[in-house]
């Protein structure tokens, strides 16, 4: 067994890391959007949301 990882192992790790990074970014974006909509709902009257949309 060689101490150096093979190219397939490196590619696999890179893909795992990339997928994880994308998932985290997506989750952050969704959370930020959710928080923004909740904050907007709390500060404005109920009918203002339909006007903005």
PyMOL commands that set and color helices and strands:
alter all, ss='L'
color gray80, all
select helices_A, chain A and resi 7-43+48-52
alter helices_A, ss='H'
color red, helices_A
deselect
rebuild
show_as cartoon
